[in-house]
Amino acid sequence: MELIEAIESRLSARAFLPTPVPRATVERILELARLAPSGSNMQPWQVDVVTGAVRARLIERALAWAQEHPVGSNENPLRGDPGGFRQPYKQRRFDCGMRLYAALGIDRRDKVAREQQLLRNFHFFDAPVGLMFSIHRSLLPGQLGDLGIFMGHVMLAAREFGLHTCSQGFWQDVSPAVHEVLDIAPEYYVYNGMALGLIDAEHPANRLEMPREPVAGFARFLGFEEPGFEEPGFDAAGSG
Ligand SMILES: Cc1cc2nc3c(=O)[nH]c(=O)nc-3n(C[C@H](O)[C@H](O)[C@H](O)COP(=O)(O)O)c2cc1C
């Protein structure tokens, strides 16, 4: 698969087929992802890959933990304050949720239906494999970007094997259960989970359109006075 195709076909899948993903395939994805750059090559990523009984135990324990603790009780200074996000981020975040609920036919006032969709996170959206990404707390927040780049590599490498992913910051909210079931030492910070598997392409949750800002909305070009080189084979008008 071409890189452009991998980038353009990646999306956050929120419904997967139960088809198992072999361990060898996940290892090949991680073989590629480990080539990601990191500050001073510190490679500050730790990954736990779960499937089968361990995945089931993680889901069960996380659900139980969430029942025993009020929403938002797992304090996380690195997460940001959802209520306090400034514009335009607040609006984009709201829009993201609205698009998901609209695709699923969920009325935004229907709290029960919204919570049921949130519960899908616990189940990795039925993906057979879950990945849990953590980082040593001594490297926070400086190297968190490295971990994000690594995760981006995982997402794109997965496309090469016909697989899809969904990053899940959600798992931070139930991280005590993750530490417990996966035996992750307290000095490691559980940053994100990720669902991995074959996409259920027919599912409405996978038919969202998540818009992006045009380049001019976030990039400034400074000092480009001379014409640059012509990139071979790149269609500047876009590839599709
Ligand atoms: C770090 C990170 C955490 C995310 N956490 C969640 C999550 O917990 N649950 C979820 O359904 N989607 C999650 N997403 C998916 C985003 O909502 C999604 O990337 C965004 O809406 C853009 O859509 P796209 O990935 O389909 O292009 C997360 C994405 C990233 C990069």
The ligand as an ORCA input file, in Angstrom:
! r2SCAN-3c Opt
* xyz 0 1
  C      -4.924     10.392     21.151
  C      -6.318     10.048     20.658
  C      -7.265      9.606     21.572
  C      -8.545      9.249     21.108
  N      -9.452      8.740     21.997
  C     -10.643      8.261     21.538
  C     -11.527      7.560     22.406
  O     -11.263      7.383     23.601
  N     -12.688      7.080     21.888
  C     -13.023      7.248     20.567
  O     -14.096      6.781     20.162
  N     -12.193      7.907     19.709
  C     -11.017      8.393     20.163
  N     -10.135      9.019     19.300
  C     -10.492      9.174     17.879
  C     -10.756     10.633     17.497
  O     -12.062     11.004     17.876
  C     -10.565     10.747     15.972
  O      -9.211     10.543     15.673
  C     -10.977     12.091     15.394
  O     -12.352     12.324     15.603
  C     -10.672     12.174     13.903
  O     -11.350     11.149     13.205
  P     -10.574     10.051     12.354
  O      -9.536      9.422     13.239
  O     -11.637      9.046     11.967
  O      -9.954     10.711     11.187
  C      -8.872      9.385     19.741
  C      -7.888      9.841     18.845
  C      -6.630     10.162     19.290
  C      -5.592     10.599     18.298
*
